[in-house]
Amino acid sequence: MVNSVVLSELLSPPTIKLTLNGRDRDAVLQELVDSIPKIEENPVMRTTLLRALHEREQLHSTGIGDGVALPHARNALVGLVDKPVIVFGRHPTGIPYGSIDGKPAQLFFLLIAPTVTLHLAVLARISRVLRDGKLRQGLLNVDRPEKALSLIRDAEAKLYS
């Protein structure tokens, strides 16, 4: 599965939020976590995930620049999910996120994976796909989750064909 990680298969319209409302990192992380179907109704899992995300952000921001942040836990969260989960969220104006270029983050890809190997494989693939400035611009402008999914699918196909 590691070599065949496909981002567009790990996303679905319910895990794509085109209007995040949070005014700071913690509020945005809460919104992203609340968008995970398996976790939204389980307060213990939600608390565990939020704690892991906060701990990771305290080590070093997951803001990678160009308006992008990749919130993820430092380690795989064994038992929390049985396959990788990605939630994509977009903030209309961006929020300060401690990104390496100092720019506010507008595009968020929250990642949770059950194993370290999958965690690293998905993180690497997201990072590589998001190097495409046209994809980032497209994600800033889409009006429907299905279109965001299509843009990601097309970017992956172009990169990995």
N, C-alpha and C positions, 0 to 999 in steps of 0.2 A: 504493500500500500504506500510506503514512503515514496517510491519513485513515481507513483501514479497519483499523487496528491493533486486534486483539481479544485481550485478555489471556488469556481462557479458551482461545483457540486456540494460544497460545504455551506453555501449561502442559499437562502430562499427568501421570497418576498417578506414573510413575517420577521425575518432577522435583518431586514434592511430598514433603517429609520432615517428618512430624509430630512427630518426636522427635529434635531435635538434642541432642547430648551435650556439646559443647564447653563449657569453663569460661571461655573468654575469646574475644575477637574473632577472633584468629588461628585458633583451633581451629574456630570456627563457620564462618569463611570457607573453611577447608580442607574441611569437611564439605559445604558448599554446592557448591564447585567439583567435589568428587568425585561429585556427583550429576548431573553433565552427561554424558549418554551418550557424546557424541563425544570428550570430553576425558578421561574417566576412564582410558582406556587409552593416553593419549599424554602421557608425562612432560614433554616440551618445551612442549606447549600448556598443560598444567596449571601449570607453573612461570611461563610468560609471563603467564597470567591472574592467578595469585596475586600476582605482582610488581605488576601494574597495579592490582589492588584495594588492595594495601597502600599504594602510592604515592598513590592517591586518598584513602584514609583519613588519611594523614599531612597532606594539604592541609587537610582539614576532614572531620569525621565525617559519614557518610551516615545517621546516626541522625536521623530527622525528628521524633521525639517520639511520644507516645501508644503507646509500646512497639513502634514500627516502625523498621526500618532498611532502606535501599535500596542495598545494596552494588553498586557499578558502577565501571567504569574511568573515568578522566577523559575519555578519548577513545574513539571506536569502535575496536574491535580488528579491523582489516581482515585478512582471511585466516583468522581464528580460527573464525569461524562464517559461514555464508552466509545466515542469517536470524536474527532476534532470538531469544534464548533467555532464559527466565525460570526460575529455581528458587525455589520457595517453601519455606521452612523455619520450623519453630516450635520454640522452646526452652521447656521446661516452666516454668522459673522466671525466665528472662530473664538477660541478662548486661549488665554495664556496657558502654556503647557510645559514650559521649560525646554522647548525644542532647541536643538543644537544651533539652529540659525536664528533663534529668537522670535520667529514668526508665530502668530497664533495658530493653533491646530483647528482645522475645519473638517478633515476627513479622519474618521476613527475606524480602525479594524481591531475589534476585541477578539482575542484568540484564547481558547481553552483546548487543551489536548490531554488525552489519557496517558501518554507516554512521552518521555523526553525526546525520543527519536522523531515521533510525529510532530511534537511541538516545534522542534528545530526545523524540520522539513517544511512545515506550513509557514512558519515565520520567514524562512528564506524565500519561499515562493512569493509570499505577499510583498516582501521587500523588493524583489526583482521585478515583479509586475508593476509596482507603483513607481518605478523609475521613469516610466512612460508619462511624460508631461501631458500628452493628449488624453490619456486615460484620466489623470488627475483632474484636468479641466472638464472633461466630460462628466465625471462624477459630481463636480460642483454644480453642473447645470441640468442634470436629469430631473424629470418631474414625476417619475414613477419607479418603484422598486424594480419592476421587471426590466426597465431600461438600464438601470444600474447593473443588474445581473448580466444583461446582454453585453454591455461595455466590457465588463470584467472577462466574460467568456471570450469575446473577440480578442482582447489584449493577450490573454493566455494562449489562444490558438496561434496568434501571430508570433509570439515569443517562443513557443515550444513546438512549432510545426517543423 
